[in-house]
């Protein structure tokens, strides 16, 4: 609603590290987030009221990212550690109840009642990098992409009534016929609150307009 700004900024003591912050415009107050293992250096998304912020911190023990969920009240509250102490939370629903998480190279969803849950069963190869970059407000649609060791991508969608699917195949199944050159390079970056509008970019495009948007219907 424009009352909260969030992001990251270099630390004076160590310019190579970043620290996550929250600024409440109405109260004119700042809040910096320090995670259980150090500083929260990557803030990816915030709930509608700014009360819940998701991102990651640098887990030096595991040699990678560790996802965190920060709450404004009380300051500095965090979720339990992610599976294998790795991963990042990339998006959160408007009410803050369900962040989408990439953890232990698996696509996950976290809820306050169910904790950390893997989406699907063996659909994604856990040896590859997985990014769950967008989640609908109801938490029932998740989009993201899967990075192969060769550097190629596989865009995916997860719908609670359907499960995982290749994004292009899912769109074809839903009746989309004007997909043009839509292929594995068309990675999604976000999904609307109702889960119908998906936006992304063409990672193989070197010129022109690489962005794309698609409207779908879930059953």
C-alpha positions as CSV (number, residue, x, y, z in Angstrom):
1,X,0.0,0.0,0.0
2,X,3.0,2.3,-0.3
3,X,3.6,2.7,3.4
4,X,6.6,0.4,3.7
5,X,9.8,0.3,1.7
6,X,12.1,-2.6,1.8
7,X,15.4,-3.5,0.1
8,X,19.1,-3.9,0.9
9,X,22.1,-1.6,1.4
10,X,25.9,-2.0,1.8
11,X,27.2,-2.2,5.3
12,X,29.7,0.5,6.3
13,X,31.9,-2.1,8.2
14,X,32.0,-4.5,5.3
15,X,31.0,-3.0,1.9
16,X,31.0,-6.5,0.3
17,X,28.1,-7.6,2.4
18,X,24.5,-6.3,2.2
19,X,22.0,-5.9,4.9
20,X,18.2,-6.1,4.6
21,X,16.1,-3.2,5.8
22,X,12.5,-2.1,6.3
23,X,11.4,1.5,6.4
24,X,8.0,2.5,7.7
25,X,7.0,5.6,5.8
26,X,4.1,6.5,8.1
27,X,6.1,6.0,11.4
28,X,9.4,7.3,9.9
29,X,11.3,4.5,11.4
30,X,14.0,2.0,10.1
31,X,14.4,-1.6,11.0
32,X,17.4,-3.7,10.0
33,X,17.2,-7.4,9.9
34,X,20.0,-9.5,11.4
35,X,19.5,-13.2,10.9
36,X,20.3,-16.1,13.1
37,X,23.7,-16.7,11.4
38,X,24.5,-13.1,10.5
39,X,23.0,-10.4,8.3
40,X,19.9,-10.8,6.1
41,X,21.5,-9.5,2.9
42,X,18.9,-10.3,0.3
43,X,15.3,-9.1,0.6
44,X,13.1,-10.5,-2.1
45,X,9.5,-9.6,-1.3
46,X,7.1,-8.2,1.4
47,X,3.5,-8.8,2.4
48,X,0.8,-6.2,1.6
49,X,1.1,-4.5,5.0
50,X,4.9,-4.7,5.1
51,X,4.8,-6.8,8.3
52,X,6.4,-9.9,6.8
53,X,9.6,-9.8,4.6
54,X,11.2,-12.7,3.0
55,X,14.7,-13.3,1.6
56,X,17.9,-15.0,2.5
57,X,21.1,-14.6,4.5
58,X,24.6,-15.9,3.8
59,X,25.1,-19.2,5.5
60,X,28.8,-19.6,5.7
61,X,28.5,-23.0,7.4
62,X,26.6,-24.5,4.5
63,X,28.4,-22.5,1.9
64,X,25.2,-21.0,0.4
65,X,22.0,-19.2,1.0
66,X,19.6,-19.7,3.9
67,X,16.1,-18.6,3.6
68,X,14.6,-16.3,6.2
69,X,11.1,-14.9,7.0
70,X,11.3,-11.6,8.9
71,X,8.4,-10.2,10.8
72,X,8.1,-6.6,11.9
73,X,6.5,-7.4,15.3
74,X,8.4,-8.4,17.4
75,X,11.4,-7.1,15.5
76,X,13.8,-9.7,14.2
77,X,11.5,-12.7,14.3
78,X,12.5,-15.5,11.9
79,X,11.2,-18.7,10.6
80,X,12.8,-22.1,11.5
81,X,15.8,-22.9,9.3
82,X,15.2,-24.4,5.9
83,X,15.9,-27.9,4.9
84,X,19.6,-28.5,4.6
85,X,20.1,-24.9,5.8
86,X,20.0,-23.7,2.2
87,X,17.7,-21.8,0.0
88,X,16.0,-18.5,-0.4
89,X,12.4,-17.2,0.0
90,X,11.6,-15.3,-3.2
91,X,8.0,-14.2,-2.8
92,X,5.2,-14.1,-0.2
93,X,1.4,-13.9,-0.4
94,X,-0.3,-10.5,0.2
95,X,-1.4,-11.5,3.7
96,X,2.0,-12.9,4.5
97,X,0.7,-16.4,5.2
98,X,2.6,-18.4,2.5
99,X,6.0,-17.6,1.1
100,X,7.4,-19.6,-1.8
101,X,10.8,-21.0,-1.1
102,X,13.7,-22.6,-3.0
103,X,15.4,-24.8,-0.5
104,X,17.9,-27.7,-0.7
105,X,17.5,-27.4,-4.6
106,X,13.8,-28.1,-4.3
107,X,10.7,-26.0,-4.8
108,X,9.0,-25.5,-1.5
109,X,6.1,-23.6,0.1
110,X,6.0,-22.5,3.7
111,X,2.9,-21.9,5.7
112,X,2.4,-21.0,9.3
113,X,0.3,-24.0,9.9
114,X,2.0,-26.6,7.8
115,X,5.6,-25.5,7.9
116,X,8.0,-26.2,5.0
117,X,6.4,-28.4,2.3
118,X,8.0,-29.7,-0.9
119,X,5.8,-29.0,-4.0
120,X,5.3,-32.2,-6.0
121,X,6.9,-35.6,-5.7
122,X,10.1,-36.1,-7.7
123,X,9.0,-33.8,-10.6
124,X,12.1,-31.7,-10.3
125,X,15.6,-33.1,-10.2
126,X,17.1,-32.0,-6.9
127,X,20.6,-31.8,-8.3
128,X,19.7,-28.8,-10.3
129,X,19.0,-25.2,-9.2
130,X,15.4,-24.4,-8.6
131,X,13.9,-21.0,-8.1
132,X,10.3,-20.6,-7.0
133,X,10.0,-16.9,-7.9
134,X,6.3,-16.2,-7.6
135,X,3.3,-17.3,-5.5
136,X,-0.4,-16.3,-5.8
137,X,-2.2,-14.6,-2.9
138,X,-4.0,-17.9,-2.0
139,X,-0.8,-19.8,-2.2
140,X,-2.3,-22.2,-4.7
141,X,-0.3,-21.2,-7.7
142,X,3.5,-21.2,-7.8
143,X,5.8,-20.3,-10.8
144,X,9.5,-20.6,-11.2
145,X,12.2,-22.1,-13.2
146,X,14.8,-24.9,-13.1
147,X,18.4,-24.3,-14.1
148,X,20.2,-27.2,-15.8
149,X,23.9,-27.8,-15.4
150,X,24.3,-26.8,-19.0
151,X,22.9,-23.4,-18.2
152,X,19.5,-24.0,-19.9
153,X,16.2,-23.3,-18.2
154,X,13.0,-25.2,-17.6
155,X,10.1,-22.9,-16.7
156,X,7.5,-24.6,-14.5
157,X,4.1,-24.0,-12.8
158,X,2.6,-25.6,-9.8
159,X,-1.2,-25.6,-9.2
160,X,-2.5,-27.2,-6.0
161,X,-5.2,-29.1,-7.9
162,X,-2.9,-30.3,-10.7
163,X,0.7,-30.4,-9.4
164,X,3.8,-29.6,-11.3
165,X,4.1,-29.1,-15.0
166,X,6.2,-27.7,-17.7
167,X,4.9,-24.2,-18.2
168,X,4.6,-24.3,-22.0
169,X,2.9,-27.7,-21.9
170,X,0.5,-26.4,-19.2
171,X,-0.4,-23.4,-21.3
172,X,-1.0,-25.6,-24.4
173,X,-3.2,-27.9,-22.3
174,X,-5.2,-24.9,-21.2
175,X,-5.9,-23.9,-24.8
176,X,-3.2,-21.4,-25.6
177,X,-2.4,-21.6,-29.4
178,X,-0.5,-18.3,-29.9
179,X,2.7,-19.1,-28.0
180,X,5.1,-18.4,-30.9
181,X,8.6,-19.2,-29.9
182,X,7.8,-19.8,-26.3
183,X,10.3,-22.3,-25.1
184,X,12.5,-23.3,-22.2
185,X,14.2,-19.9,-22.2
186,X,11.0,-18.1,-21.3
187,X,11.4,-18.0,-17.6
188,X,8.6,-16.7,-15.3
189,X,9.4,-14.0,-12.8
190,X,6.1,-13.3,-11.0
191,X,2.5,-14.3,-10.9
192,X,-0.6,-12.1,-10.1
193,X,-2.5,-12.3,-6.8
194,X,-5.3,-14.4,-8.4
195,X,-2.7,-16.7,-10.1
196,X,-3.9,-16.0,-13.6
197,X,-1.4,-13.5,-15.0
198,X,2.2,-14.7,-15.3
199,X,5.0,-12.4,-16.4
200,X,8.6,-13.2,-17.3
201,X,11.4,-12.7,-19.8
202,X,13.2,-14.4,-22.6
203,X,16.7,-15.2,-21.4
204,X,17.9,-16.0,-25.0
205,X,16.9,-12.6,-26.4
206,X,19.8,-10.2,-27.1
207,X,17.7,-7.5,-28.7
208,X,14.1,-6.3,-29.0
209,X,11.6,-6.8,-26.3
210,X,12.4,-9.9,-24.2
211,X,9.5,-9.5,-21.7
212,X,6.3,-11.6,-21.9
213,X,2.9,-11.9,-20.2
214,X,0.3,-14.6,-20.4
215,X,-3.2,-15.0,-18.9
216,X,-4.3,-18.5,-18.1
217,X,-7.2,-20.2,-16.3
218,X,-6.6,-22.9,-13.6
219,X,-9.1,-25.7,-12.9
